[in-house]
Amino acid sequence: MPSLFASYLRVYEPLTAFDRERQVFWRRYVQEGRAVAPPDGPGRQRTAVIGALGAGWTRLPDPPDEAYVLEHDDTLLICPWNLRVRVAEAALSARDGVPSVLADAFVPPILAGQAKAVVEDWRSGARVLEHGMPRVHEQIATWGVPLRWFVFIEESEREFSTRPGQRMLRYRTEISKARRRASRGLAVLRKSVGDAPITEAVEEGARWLEEFHPRSVIELDYGGLVDLLPDETLAADDSPALVASGLAALSRGDAESASEAYEKLVARWRAVQLLERCN
C-alpha cells in the first residue's frame, strides 16, 4: 500500500472514558492483539472504507471497530477510528458549495441522506445520554500539517527516526498541556489579531480538545509526509518552535519577529503542498 501523504492529529483516551460495553470491547481487542500500528492504519482505513462502500457508492460503509492503542504511564489508551462517522461527515462536506449536478455525481443523494442521518444520530442528545459525549478521535490533513496543530505541542516532545522502514516524526503530549497551550495561544491571538482565520482555527481546535478525558494523550504524526522529506529536512524541522516564537513575539508586541516566524512556516509547508501538483 503506497504512503498517504497526510498528517494526523490523534487523541488517545483511557478506557475509563468509554462506557462499560466499550471498555469490555476494547480490552478484549487489545488482549487479542488486534490493535493496528499507526504506520499501517491509513492504508487499512482506506481499504476498509472502499471495500465497504459498495458498487455505485450507494451505502455508507459499516466497517468493524478498529483503533490505535498506546500505553502511557502504565495506562492503556485507545484512539478509535470512528470510520463510519468520519466518512459520513466527509460525504456531507464534499457536497457543500458544489453545484447539485456535481454534488450528486460525487456523492449520490441516497448516500448523502444516509450520511446526514448518521451524523445527526452521532450528535444527538440521545446518543450523548447513552454513550457519553460523541468524539471523533483523529483529524487528518493532506499534503501538509495545519499550522494550528503546532500550538498544542512543544519541540521537546518530538520522537524522530530515519531508520529504513521506520521513518517517522511525531509529537506526543498530555492533553492537559495541550489545552493550556491552546488557551495561552488563543488569548494572544485574540488580543493581537482579533477574529482572524487563525484565531478561529485555534479556537476550534481548543474546543475539540475539551471533548476528551483529562488523562488523554494527543499525538501529532507526520504520517506519510516523512516520505516526501529528506532526512536532513526532517532532522531540522522546528515548526513547533517557530509557532511558539511567533506567539511569544505577538504577546510582546513584536510584529516584525512574529511575521518572520510565520513566513518561514508558510514557505516551508507551501513547498510540501506544491508537491501535490507535481505528483
Phi, psi and chi 1 to 4 in degrees:
 res  aa     phi    psi   chi1   chi2   chi3   chi4
   1 MET       -  120.5  179.5   67.7   66.7      -
   2 PRO   -65.7  159.2   24.8  -33.6      -      -
   3 SER   -64.6  145.4  -64.1      -      -      -
   4 LEU   -94.9  122.4  -57.1 -179.1      -      -
   5 PHE   -81.3   75.1  -61.8  127.2      -      -
   6 ALA  -142.6  157.2      -      -      -      -
   7 SER  -114.4  163.5   58.4      -      -      -
   8 TYR  -138.9  138.5  -52.2   87.8      -      -
   9 LEU  -117.5  115.4 -174.3   64.8      -      -
  10 ARG  -120.4  151.8  -54.9 -177.3 -179.7  109.2
  11 VAL  -121.6  125.0  175.6      -      -      -
  12 TYR  -102.2  124.3  -65.3   79.5      -      -
  13 GLU  -109.3  148.1  -71.0 -166.3  -77.5      -
  14 PRO   -67.8  157.6   23.9  -33.0      -      -
  15 LEU   -55.8  -32.3  -77.2  174.0      -      -
  16 THR   -65.2  -12.3   52.1      -      -      -
  17 ALA   -76.9  -12.8      -      -      -      -
  18 PHE  -105.2  159.1  -58.6   90.4      -      -
  19 ASP   -69.0  168.4   61.3   57.3      -      -
  20 ARG   -58.7  -41.3 -176.0  170.0  -60.9  178.5
  21 GLU   -62.6  -42.9  179.7 -177.8  -15.1      -
  22 ARG   -68.4  -36.1  -70.8  -76.9   87.2 -173.1
  23 GLN   -59.7  -45.1  -70.8 -176.9   36.8      -
  24 VAL   -62.4  -43.6  171.7      -      -      -
  25 PHE   -62.3  -49.4  175.6   85.5      -      -
  26 TRP   -70.1  -33.1  -70.1  125.2      -      -
  27 ARG   -64.1  -43.4 -170.6  173.5  -73.3  110.0
  28 ARG   -66.6  -38.8 -176.3 -176.9  -57.2  117.4
  29 TYR   -57.0  -44.5  178.0   84.5      -      -
  30 VAL   -70.4  -43.6  173.5      -      -      -
  31 GLN   -61.2  -32.7  -69.4  172.0  -12.3      -
  32 GLU   -82.6   -0.2  -66.8  173.8   -7.1      -
  33 GLY    70.6   30.1      -      -      -      -
  34 ARG   -91.6   -7.6  -66.1  163.4   53.6 -163.8
  35 ALA   -60.9  144.1      -      -      -      -
  36 VAL  -102.7  134.2 -177.2      -      -      -
  37 ALA   -72.8  143.6      -      -      -      -
  38 PRO   -51.4  -39.7  -31.1   38.1      -      -
  39 PRO   -62.6  -28.2  -24.7   36.6      -      -
  40 ASP   -91.1  -16.6  -58.5  -35.1      -      -
  41 GLY   -62.5  -49.5      -      -      -      -
  42 PRO   -56.3  -43.5  -28.9   37.3      -      -
  43 GLY   -65.4  -40.3      -      -      -      -
  44 ARG   -63.9  -40.7  -72.3  -88.0  -65.4  -89.2
  45 GLN   -62.3  -46.7  -70.1 -177.6   11.0      -
  46 ARG   -61.9  -43.9 -178.5  169.5   61.2  178.0
  47 THR   -62.3  -42.5  -60.5      -      -      -
  48 ALA   -64.7  -41.4      -      -      -      -
  49 VAL   -69.3  -48.8  169.6      -      -      -
  50 ILE   -62.7  -39.9  -67.0  175.4      -      -
  51 GLY   -68.2  -25.5      -      -      -      -
  52 ALA   -99.6   -8.8      -      -      -      -
  53 LEU   -66.0  -34.4  -87.5  170.6      -      -
  54 GLY    89.8  156.3      -      -      -      -
  55 ALA   -61.9  133.7      -      -      -      -
  56 GLY    77.1    8.7      -      -      -      -
  57 TRP    53.9   50.0  -67.5   51.5      -      -
  58 THR   -97.9   -4.7   55.8      -      -      -
  59 ARG  -148.4  152.2   66.4  174.2 -174.6  -90.3
  60 LEU   -73.8  145.1  -82.9  178.1      -      -
  61 PRO   -70.1  148.3   26.3  -35.4      -      -
  62 ASP  -128.1   64.2 -166.1   12.0      -      -
  63 PRO   -71.8  161.6   27.1  -33.4      -      -
  64 PRO   -65.3  155.5   24.1  -34.2      -      -
  65 ASP   -68.7  128.2  -70.5  -26.0      -      -
  66 GLU  -132.6  165.7  -59.3  -81.6    2.4      -
  67 ALA  -161.0  158.2      -      -      -      -
  68 TYR   -90.0  148.7  -60.0  117.5      -      -
  69 VAL  -128.5  139.7  175.6      -      -      -
  70 LEU  -138.9  137.2  174.8   68.0      -      -
  71 GLU  -104.6  124.0  -72.9 -166.5   30.1      -
  72 HIS  -137.0  120.4  179.4   76.0      -      -
  73 ASP    52.1   46.3  -68.7  -19.9      -      -
  74 ASP    63.3   20.1  -63.1  -36.1      -      -
  75 THR  -115.6  134.1  -59.5      -      -      -
  76 LEU   -83.5  124.5 -170.7   65.1      -      -
  77 LEU  -119.2  142.0  -57.0  169.7      -      -
  78 ILE  -123.8  135.2  -53.2  -66.0      -      -
  79 CYS  -121.5   88.7  176.2      -      -      -
  80 PRO   -63.6  151.2  -19.4   32.9      -      -
  81 TRP   -79.7  -31.3  -71.4   -0.7      -      -
  82 ASN    51.8   43.1  -50.7  117.8      -      -
  83 LEU   -62.3  -41.5  -76.6 -176.9      -      -
  84 ARG   -61.0  -44.0 -176.6  171.4  172.6   80.7
  85 VAL   -69.0  -41.7  175.8      -      -      -
  86 ARG   -64.7  -39.1  -74.1  164.4   54.8 -170.6
  87 VAL   -66.5  -39.2  171.4      -      -      -
  88 ALA   -62.1  -45.2      -      -      -      -
  89 GLU   -64.7  -40.0  -70.2 -177.5  -29.1      -
  90 ALA   -64.9  -38.8      -      -      -      -
  91 ALA   -62.8  -42.3      -      -      -      -
  92 LEU   -69.9  -38.9  -64.1  178.8      -      -
  93 SER   -64.3  -34.8  -63.6      -      -      -
  94 ALA   -65.6  -22.9      -      -      -      -
  95 ARG   -90.3  -14.4  -66.2  177.9   60.0   90.4
  96 ASP   -66.2  128.9  -72.4  -15.5      -      -
  97 GLY    69.5   14.3      -      -      -      -
  98 VAL  -110.9  136.5  177.9      -      -      -
  99 PRO   -51.1  144.5  -26.1   34.4      -      -
 100 SER   -57.7  -35.2   58.2      -      -      -
 101 VAL   -62.5  -44.0  174.3      -      -      -
 102 LEU   -71.7  -41.0  -68.5  177.9      -      -
 103 ALA   -59.6  -43.7      -      -      -      -
 104 ASP   -68.5  -28.7  -69.3  -11.8      -      -
 105 ALA   -71.7  -39.7      -      -      -      -
 106 PHE   -83.3  -41.4  -76.9  103.5      -      -
 107 VAL  -130.0   95.6 -177.6      -      -      -
 108 PRO   -55.0  147.9  -24.0   33.9      -      -
 109 PRO   -53.4  -37.3  -28.0   35.3      -      -
 110 ILE   -64.7  -37.1 -173.2  171.0      -      -
 111 LEU   -71.4  -38.3 -175.3   61.5      -      -
 112 ALA   -63.8  -38.6      -      -      -      -
 113 GLY   -64.7  -42.1      -      -      -      -
 114 GLN   -64.1  -40.3  -65.5  172.0    7.8      -
 115 ALA   -63.5  -42.6      -      -      -      -
 116 LYS   -62.0  -41.6 -176.4  177.1  179.8 -179.1
 117 ALA   -65.0  -40.3      -      -      -      -
 118 VAL   -65.5  -44.9  166.5      -      -      -
 119 VAL   -66.6  -41.7  171.4      -      -      -
 120 GLU   -64.9  -39.2  -71.7  178.6  -11.7      -
 121 ASP   -65.2  -40.7  174.7   66.3      -      -
 122 TRP   -61.2  -37.6  178.4 -105.2      -      -
 123 ARG   -93.8   -2.7  -63.8  173.9  178.3  171.2
 124 SER   -70.2  155.6   70.5      -      -      -
 125 GLY   -62.2  -33.8      -      -      -      -
 126 ALA   -61.9  -41.4      -      -      -      -
 127 ARG   -69.0  -37.7 -176.1  175.3 -179.5   84.9
 128 VAL   -61.3  -43.3  171.3      -      -      -
 129 LEU   -66.4  -34.3  -69.5  173.7      -      -
 130 GLU   -81.7  -41.4 -177.8 -178.9   -4.0      -
 131 HIS  -119.2    0.2  -60.9  -72.1      -      -
 132 GLY    87.9 -179.8      -      -      -      -
 133 MET   -57.6  126.8 -178.6   65.6   68.8      -
 134 PRO   -67.4  134.5   24.4  -32.7      -      -
 135 ARG  -139.1  136.4  -58.5  176.6  -65.1  -86.0
 136 VAL  -105.6  120.8  173.0      -      -      -
 137 HIS   -89.9   -6.7  -68.6   71.8      -      -
 138 GLU  -137.3  130.6 -177.1  177.9   47.9      -
 139 GLN  -110.7  147.0  -64.5 -171.7   21.5      -
 140 ILE  -128.4  139.1  -58.7  173.6      -      -
 141 ALA  -132.0  132.7      -      -      -      -
 142 THR   -95.4  145.5   55.9      -      -      -
 143 TRP    55.7   41.1  -63.0   95.8      -      -
 144 GLY   154.8  179.2      -      -      -      -
 145 VAL  -121.2  123.3  179.7      -      -      -
 146 PRO   -57.4  132.4  -24.7   35.0      -      -
 147 LEU   -60.3  -30.3  -58.2 -171.7      -      -
 148 ARG   -64.5  -26.4   64.2 -175.1 -180.0  -85.8
 149 TRP   -64.2  -30.8  -70.9    1.8      -      -
 150 PHE   -69.7  -15.1  -66.0  117.0      -      -
 151 VAL   -64.3  -29.3  175.3      -      -      -
 152 PHE   -84.6  -12.8  -51.0  141.3      -      -
 153 ILE  -127.9  170.9   49.0  112.2      -      -
 154 GLU  -125.9  156.5  -75.1 -172.4   -8.8      -
 155 GLU   -56.7  -37.0 -171.7   74.3   17.4      -
 156 SER   -67.5  -12.6   61.1      -      -      -
 157 GLU   -93.8   11.8  -65.2  158.7  -16.3      -
 158 ARG   -75.7  140.7 -178.1  168.4   79.7  158.5
 159 GLU  -121.3  130.4  -59.8  176.5   23.2      -
 160 PHE  -143.8  137.7  168.4   68.3      -      -
 161 SER  -152.6  139.8  172.8      -      -      -
 162 THR  -119.2   15.9   55.6      -      -      -
 163 ARG   -65.0  139.5  -67.9 -168.0  -62.6  -89.4
 164 PRO   -54.1  129.9  -26.1   35.3      -      -
 165 GLY    81.4   -6.7      -      -      -      -
 166 GLN  -132.4   23.6  -60.1  179.5   35.1      -
 167 ARG   -63.0  129.7  -74.1  174.2   59.5   83.1
 168 MET  -165.5  154.0   65.5   90.3  174.4      -
 169 LEU  -142.9  121.0 -161.7  166.1      -      -
 170 ARG  -150.0  163.7   68.7 -174.4  176.2 -147.9
 171 TYR  -129.6  137.4  -60.0   82.7      -      -
 172 ARG  -131.1  139.7  -75.6  175.8  177.2  165.5
 173 THR  -155.2  159.9 -169.4      -      -      -
 174 GLU   -66.8  143.4  -67.9   86.0   -5.0      -
 175 ILE   -65.7  -27.1 -159.0  168.7      -      -
 176 SER   -61.9  -40.6   57.0      -      -      -
 177 LYS   -66.8  -42.7  -66.1  179.4 -179.8  179.2
 178 ALA   -61.0  -40.1      -      -      -      -
 179 ARG   -65.0  -41.8  -73.0  171.2  174.9  168.4
 180 ARG   -64.2  -41.7  -73.0 -164.7  -64.7  -90.7
 181 ARG   -64.7  -40.2  -66.8  163.7 -173.1  160.9
 182 ALA   -63.0  -41.4      -      -      -      -
 183 SER   -64.4  -44.9  179.0      -      -      -
 184 ARG   -64.8  -45.4  -70.8 -163.8  -60.7  -94.7
 185 GLY   -62.0  -40.2      -      -      -      -
 186 LEU   -64.9  -40.4 -166.0   54.2      -      -
 187 ALA   -62.0  -42.3      -      -      -      -
 188 VAL   -64.7  -45.0  169.8      -      -      -
 189 LEU   -65.4  -42.0  -69.7  169.4      -      -
 190 ARG   -61.3  -40.6  -76.6  171.8  174.4  163.2
 191 LYS   -73.3  -35.5 -178.0  178.1  179.4  180.0
 192 SER   -90.3  -44.2  -56.5      -      -      -
 193 VAL  -121.1   -5.2  -59.9      -      -      -
 194 GLY    71.5 -146.1      -      -      -      -
 195 ASP   -84.2   54.5  -65.4  -31.3      -      -
 196 ALA   -80.6  163.5      -      -      -      -
 197 PRO   -55.3  -38.4  -29.3   36.2      -      -
 198 ILE   -66.5  -36.1 -177.0   59.6      -      -
 199 THR   -63.7  -45.5  -52.8      -      -      -
 200 GLU   -63.5  -37.8  -64.1  173.4   -2.2      -
 201 ALA   -66.9  -43.8      -      -      -      -
 202 VAL   -66.5  -37.7  172.3      -      -      -
 203 GLU   -63.3  -41.8 -176.4  175.0   18.0      -
 204 GLU   -62.5  -42.1 -179.1 -178.8  -10.3      -
 205 GLY   -64.8  -38.7      -      -      -      -
 206 ALA   -63.9  -39.8      -      -      -      -
 207 ARG   -64.5  -39.1  -73.6 -162.3  -57.9  -93.1
 208 TRP   -62.0  -43.7 -179.1   66.0      -      -
 209 LEU   -62.5  -30.7  -67.5  177.3      -      -
 210 GLU   -69.8  -12.6  -69.1  -62.9  -31.3      -
 211 GLU   -75.6  -14.1  -63.2  178.8    2.8      -
 212 PHE  -106.0  163.7  -60.4   96.7      -      -
 213 HIS   -58.0  140.6 -168.0  -79.8      -      -
 214 PRO   -65.0  -13.8   19.5  -31.7      -      -
 215 ARG  -102.3   19.9  -66.4 -173.6   61.3 -167.4
 216 SER   -75.5  166.5  -61.0      -      -      -
 217 VAL  -124.1  136.3  168.2      -      -      -
 218 ILE  -104.9  152.3   75.3  164.2      -      -
 219 GLU  -136.3  124.6  174.9 -178.0   81.0      -
 220 LEU  -104.1  113.6 -164.6  169.9      -      -
 221 ASP  -115.7  124.1 -176.1   -3.7      -      -
 222 TYR   -70.0  -10.8  -83.8   39.8      -      -
 223 GLY    50.0 -133.7      -      -      -      -
 224 GLY   -71.0   -8.3      -      -      -      -
 225 LEU   -63.2  -25.0  -62.1 -177.9      -      -
 226 VAL   -63.5  -22.4  -61.3      -      -      -
 227 ASP   -79.9   -8.5  -65.7  -35.0      -      -
 228 LEU   -95.3  -14.2  -63.3  172.9      -      -
 229 LEU  -116.5  135.3  -56.1  171.0      -      -
 230 PRO   -69.0  163.7   22.3  -31.1      -      -
 231 ASP   -55.7  -44.3  -68.7   -6.2      -      -
 232 GLU   -66.0  -31.4   58.0  -88.4   18.7      -
 233 THR   -70.6  -41.8  -59.0      -      -      -
 234 LEU   -62.5  -44.4  -75.8  177.5      -      -
 235 ALA   -63.3  -32.9      -      -      -      -
 236 ALA   -91.0   -3.0      -      -      -      -
 237 ASP   -63.2  122.6 -175.8   87.2      -      -
 238 ASP  -129.8   35.6   61.8  -12.6      -      -
 239 SER   -55.5  -45.2  -63.6      -      -      -
 240 PRO   -60.7  -38.2  -21.8   33.7      -      -
 241 ALA   -66.4  -37.5      -      -      -      -
 242 LEU   -65.0  -41.5  -77.4  174.5      -      -
 243 VAL   -63.4  -43.8  168.3      -      -      -
 244 ALA   -62.6  -42.1      -      -      -      -
 245 SER   -69.1  -35.0   64.8      -      -      -
 246 GLY   -64.9  -42.9      -      -      -      -
 247 LEU   -66.7  -39.4  -72.5  172.1      -      -
 248 ALA   -62.9  -39.6      -      -      -      -
 249 ALA   -64.7  -41.9      -      -      -      -
 250 LEU   -61.4  -39.8  -78.6  177.5      -      -
 251 SER   -65.6  -28.0   68.2      -      -      -
 252 ARG  -100.2    9.0   62.7  176.8 -177.8  -93.8
 253 GLY    79.4   18.5      -      -      -      -
 254 ASP   -94.5   82.0 -174.2   -6.9      -      -
 255 ALA   -65.0  -33.0      -      -      -      -
 256 GLU   -65.5  -45.9 -177.0  176.8   -9.9      -
 257 SER   -67.4  -37.4  -64.5      -      -      -
 258 ALA   -63.0  -42.8      -      -      -      -
 259 SER   -65.4  -37.1  -64.3      -      -      -
 260 GLU   -63.6  -44.5 -177.5  179.5  -10.2      -
 261 ALA   -64.5  -41.9      -      -      -      -
 262 TYR   -64.3  -42.9  177.0   75.5      -      -
 263 GLU   -65.1  -36.5  -72.0  168.8    3.1      -
 264 LYS   -62.4  -43.4  -74.7 -178.2  179.3  178.2
 265 LEU   -63.9  -47.6  -86.1  167.8      -      -
 266 VAL   -62.2  -42.9  169.7      -      -      -
 267 ALA   -63.7  -41.7      -      -      -      -
 268 ARG   -61.3  -47.5  175.2  178.8  -60.1  168.7
 269 TRP   -83.8  -21.0  -70.4  104.4      -      -
 270 ARG   -66.9  -36.3 -178.2 -178.9  -67.2  125.0
 271 ALA   -61.1  -37.2      -      -      -      -
 272 VAL   -70.2  -44.1  175.3      -      -      -
 273 GLN   -62.7  -34.0  -68.9  163.7   -3.8      -
 274 LEU   -66.8  -20.4  -71.9  174.8      -      -
 275 LEU   -63.6  -24.3  -67.1  173.9      -      -
 276 GLU   -61.6  -37.1 -179.9  179.7   10.5      -
 277 ARG   -73.1  -24.6  -59.9 -177.1 -177.1 -179.1
 278 CYS   -83.5  -14.1  -59.8      -      -      -
 279 ASN   -71.8      - -173.1   18.3      -      -
